[in-house]
Amino acid sequence: MAAPLMDFSHLTPDQRIELAEQLWDSLDPSDLEPSIADIALLRTRRAELAKDGDRGDPWRQTIQELKKRGG
């Protein structure tokens, strides 16, 4: 892991969250747009899902099955 650019250890958790929110809010919406490659990947995945049609199991069912297994 790379060394941090700045040391924020003196800030409280609430102050760090506030800083993160301010940094996020400072971004221009155009900076957050997906790339052409990201859009192509999403379209491919959506087409595969439409072809397969399997949306998986409902989460409640999955949780019940895990509890039965002791997970």
Backbone bond lengths (Angstrom), bond angles and torsions (degrees), N, CA, C in turn:
res aa  C-N    CA-C-N  psi(-1)  N-CA   C-N-CA  omega(-1)  CA-C   N-CA-C  phi
1 M - - - 1.459 - - 1.537 109.25 -
2 A 1.297 116.13 136.38 1.458 121.16 -178.46 1.531 110.47 -71.85
3 A 1.311 115.24 152.19 1.458 120.24 177.43 1.525 109.51 -67.54
4 P 1.331 117.55 139.41 1.465 119.57 179.55 1.527 111.59 -64.18
5 L 1.325 115.37 149.61 1.462 120.45 179.13 1.526 111.29 -69.73
6 M 1.339 115.63 -33.26 1.461 121.04 -178.83 1.522 108.63 -137.76
7 D 1.317 116.21 153.93 1.460 121.39 178.57 1.530 108.84 -96.31
8 F 1.315 115.90 116.14 1.463 120.97 -179.51 1.525 111.93 -107.04
9 S 1.334 117.24 12.26 1.462 120.47 -175.22 1.525 113.04 -63.71
10 H 1.318 117.56 -20.06 1.463 120.66 179.79 1.531 112.15 -79.53
11 L 1.325 116.82 -11.56 1.464 120.72 -179.63 1.521 110.41 -87.35
12 T 1.331 115.44 147.09 1.465 120.50 175.12 1.527 108.32 -73.94
13 P 1.326 117.92 162.10 1.465 119.22 175.98 1.531 112.54 -54.37
14 D 1.321 117.40 -41.97 1.471 119.57 179.18 1.528 111.36 -62.79
15 Q 1.328 116.98 -39.11 1.462 120.21 178.82 1.526 111.13 -67.16
16 R 1.321 117.14 -37.16 1.464 120.68 177.78 1.524 111.21 -65.35
17 I 1.329 115.51 -41.37 1.475 119.44 177.75 1.522 109.83 -63.20
18 E 1.323 117.14 -44.26 1.464 121.07 178.71 1.527 110.50 -60.17
19 L 1.323 117.29 -42.35 1.463 121.58 178.49 1.527 110.50 -62.36
20 A 1.330 116.44 -44.10 1.469 120.25 178.90 1.525 110.56 -61.76
21 E 1.326 116.58 -41.13 1.468 119.93 178.45 1.524 111.25 -64.23
22 Q 1.326 116.70 -40.60 1.460 119.92 178.73 1.523 111.03 -66.19
23 L 1.316 116.97 -39.70 1.466 120.05 177.09 1.524 110.64 -63.07
24 W 1.339 116.41 -45.18 1.465 120.59 179.57 1.529 110.41 -60.62
25 D 1.332 115.88 -46.02 1.464 120.23 -178.73 1.522 112.41 -65.32
26 S 1.331 117.42 -21.89 1.464 120.06 -178.76 1.528 112.30 -78.53
27 L 1.335 117.60 -11.36 1.459 120.60 -179.92 1.523 110.88 -74.71
28 D 1.307 115.27 142.37 1.458 121.13 173.77 1.533 107.44 -78.05
29 P 1.334 117.90 136.12 1.470 119.50 -179.41 1.521 114.00 -52.65
30 S 1.318 117.38 -30.50 1.463 119.53 179.70 1.536 111.25 -68.09
31 D 1.345 117.20 -21.72 1.463 120.62 176.79 1.529 111.68 -71.62
32 L 1.319 117.07 -16.80 1.451 122.04 -174.32 1.523 112.71 -100.43
33 E 1.303 117.41 -1.95 1.457 120.67 -178.17 1.523 110.35 -69.24
34 P 1.336 116.80 141.21 1.466 119.19 178.85 1.531 110.57 -67.47
35 S 1.310 114.39 151.52 1.463 119.35 178.37 1.534 109.59 -75.45
36 I 1.306 116.16 168.38 1.468 120.91 177.06 1.527 109.86 -60.82
37 A 1.337 116.77 -38.17 1.472 120.53 178.09 1.529 111.20 -65.11
38 D 1.343 116.78 -39.93 1.470 120.28 177.71 1.527 110.98 -63.19
39 I 1.313 116.30 -43.30 1.466 120.87 179.88 1.520 110.33 -63.41
40 A 1.332 116.87 -42.50 1.468 120.59 178.81 1.523 110.80 -62.22
41 L 1.325 117.35 -42.44 1.458 121.26 178.81 1.528 110.86 -63.14
42 L 1.322 117.44 -44.42 1.464 120.73 178.39 1.528 111.79 -61.81
43 R 1.323 116.75 -40.21 1.468 120.07 178.23 1.530 111.07 -64.66
44 T 1.334 116.03 -40.29 1.464 120.32 177.83 1.525 110.52 -62.64
45 R 1.310 116.48 -46.30 1.467 120.35 -179.59 1.520 111.76 -64.81
46 R 1.333 116.68 -38.77 1.460 119.78 178.21 1.519 110.73 -65.04
47 A 1.335 117.46 -39.84 1.469 121.43 178.16 1.526 110.55 -65.15
48 E 1.338 117.11 -40.11 1.459 120.37 178.04 1.528 111.15 -64.36
49 L 1.315 116.78 -39.84 1.461 120.68 177.92 1.524 110.59 -65.34
50 A 1.320 117.10 -42.93 1.464 120.51 179.29 1.525 110.47 -63.20
51 K 1.308 116.74 -37.97 1.459 121.11 179.39 1.521 110.84 -68.70
52 D 1.325 117.19 -45.15 1.458 123.01 -177.82 1.531 110.50 -75.37
53 G 1.314 116.26 -45.33 1.454 121.31 178.98 1.514 114.81 76.89
54 D 1.319 119.30 -6.74 1.453 122.10 -178.36 1.522 109.36 -82.65
55 R 1.293 116.41 113.40 1.466 120.56 179.46 1.525 111.54 -96.90
56 G 1.317 117.23 7.01 1.466 120.33 179.09 1.513 111.36 85.19
57 D 1.316 115.03 -169.43 1.461 121.46 -179.14 1.517 109.91 -97.50
58 P 1.335 116.98 151.80 1.468 119.06 174.16 1.532 110.04 -60.61
59 W 1.305 116.69 145.37 1.465 120.19 -174.46 1.516 111.91 -61.94
60 R 1.315 118.66 -35.49 1.471 120.33 179.68 1.529 110.44 -63.02
61 Q 1.307 116.19 -41.26 1.469 120.52 178.35 1.521 110.52 -63.20
62 T 1.302 116.52 -42.34 1.463 121.07 179.52 1.524 110.83 -62.95
63 I 1.333 117.26 -43.69 1.467 121.30 179.18 1.523 110.07 -62.13
64 Q 1.334 117.67 -43.74 1.464 121.22 179.03 1.527 110.86 -60.96
65 E 1.322 116.67 -42.98 1.462 120.27 179.22 1.531 111.12 -64.47
66 L 1.312 117.57 -39.19 1.462 120.26 178.35 1.534 111.00 -66.30
67 K 1.321 116.75 -38.94 1.469 120.03 178.47 1.519 110.75 -64.72
68 K 1.330 116.25 -38.25 1.471 119.83 178.63 1.523 110.67 -63.58
69 R 1.332 117.05 -34.61 1.467 121.73 -179.79 1.528 111.76 -81.04
70 G 1.328 115.62 -8.09 1.466 118.59 -178.01 1.514 113.03 86.74
71 G 1.339 116.03 18.27 1.460 119.94 -177.77 1.475 114.07 -92.13
